Amino acid sequence: MANHKASEVELNRKTVKRGFDRDSFYQAAEKTFDRTKGFKRNYVESNVGRKAHAKEPGKFFAKVMGLPTREMDMAFKLLKTMGARVPVYRPIKSK
């Protein structure tokens, strides 16, 4: 939780990188894991999704509602198991 986020500073007349960009690390780790293991990560499970849920819940739920039906159903099930407060959602039953 350092204040220096992947910045560069001059030290003894040399440019030195300092800090750590946690967001890019998590995104790269998720991408690598998903690619190597063949895992299809739902938006709700992704680091981007979790951050959006915490910071901008309106945009987060708009994005979830825009997912394909199967993924949206899974997203709401995941949110429920996480204990998140979820607006009422009832999928339309096809005849």
VMD Tcl script that draws the C-alpha trace (Angstrom):
set ca {
  {0.00 0.00 0.00}
  {2.88 2.36 -0.76}
  {2.22 5.86 -2.01}
  {4.67 5.42 -4.89}
  {2.92 3.71 -7.74}
  {5.32 2.55 -10.44}
  {7.09 5.86 -10.78}
  {10.63 6.79 -11.67}
  {12.95 9.00 -9.69}
  {16.53 10.16 -10.19}
  {18.94 8.82 -7.61}
  {22.67 9.49 -7.86}
  {22.19 10.73 -11.44}
  {20.53 7.43 -12.44}
  {16.87 6.86 -13.21}
  {15.48 4.31 -10.78}
  {12.04 2.72 -10.81}
  {10.23 2.65 -7.51}
  {6.89 1.47 -6.26}
  {4.64 -1.32 -7.41}
  {1.57 -1.14 -9.66}
  {-0.72 -3.63 -7.94}
  {-3.54 -3.27 -10.48}
  {-1.41 -4.21 -13.47}
  {0.09 -7.10 -11.46}
  {-3.35 -8.55 -10.64}
  {-4.57 -8.13 -14.23}
  {-1.47 -9.83 -15.62}
  {-1.72 -12.65 -13.06}
  {-5.41 -13.24 -13.87}
  {-4.73 -13.20 -17.59}
  {-1.83 -15.64 -17.28}
  {-3.76 -18.01 -15.02}
  {-6.85 -17.94 -17.26}
  {-4.76 -18.60 -20.37}
  {-2.66 -21.43 -18.92}
  {-5.48 -23.22 -17.10}
  {-8.21 -22.55 -19.67}
  {-10.32 -20.82 -17.03}
  {-13.21 -18.62 -18.19}
  {-13.46 -15.91 -15.54}
  {-16.79 -14.17 -15.00}
  {-16.77 -10.36 -14.83}
  {-17.82 -10.50 -11.16}
  {-14.78 -12.65 -10.30}
  {-12.29 -10.40 -12.06}
  {-10.21 -7.78 -10.28}
  {-11.72 -5.08 -12.51}
  {-15.22 -6.22 -11.58}
  {-14.51 -6.29 -7.86}
  {-13.00 -2.80 -7.97}
  {-15.97 -1.49 -9.99}
  {-18.40 -3.02 -7.50}
  {-16.66 -1.25 -4.63}
  {-16.19 2.14 -6.33}
  {-19.04 2.50 -8.83}
  {-21.87 0.06 -8.08}
  {-24.21 1.63 -10.65}
  {-21.80 1.13 -13.53}
  {-20.93 -2.32 -12.21}
  {-24.55 -3.53 -12.27}
  {-25.10 -1.91 -15.68}
  {-22.16 -3.94 -16.97}
  {-23.50 -7.13 -15.35}
  {-26.94 -6.56 -16.90}
  {-25.24 -6.23 -20.31}
  {-23.63 -9.68 -20.05}
  {-25.05 -12.62 -22.01}
  {-27.89 -14.37 -20.14}
  {-25.90 -17.36 -18.95}
  {-23.04 -15.22 -17.68}
  {-25.47 -12.78 -16.05}
  {-27.20 -15.61 -14.17}
  {-23.83 -16.89 -12.98}
  {-22.78 -13.37 -11.98}
  {-25.84 -12.94 -9.76}
  {-25.29 -16.38 -8.20}
  {-21.67 -15.46 -7.46}
  {-22.67 -12.13 -5.96}
  {-25.19 -13.89 -3.73}
  {-22.59 -16.37 -2.48}
  {-20.18 -13.50 -1.80}
  {-22.79 -11.94 0.45}
  {-23.07 -8.78 -1.65}
  {-26.25 -6.74 -1.59}
  {-27.81 -7.43 -4.95}
  {-30.85 -5.77 -6.51}
  {-33.75 -8.14 -7.16}
  {-33.20 -10.00 -10.39}
  {-35.57 -12.55 -11.82}
  {-34.56 -14.16 -15.11}
  {-37.23 -14.40 -17.78}
  {-38.38 -17.99 -18.20}
  {-38.51 -19.08 -21.83}
  {-41.48 -21.19 -22.90}
}
mol new
graphics top color blue
foreach p $ca { graphics top sphere $p radius 0.5 }
foreach p [lrange $ca 0 end-1] q [lrange $ca 1 end] { graphics top cylinder $p $q radius 0.2 }
display resetview
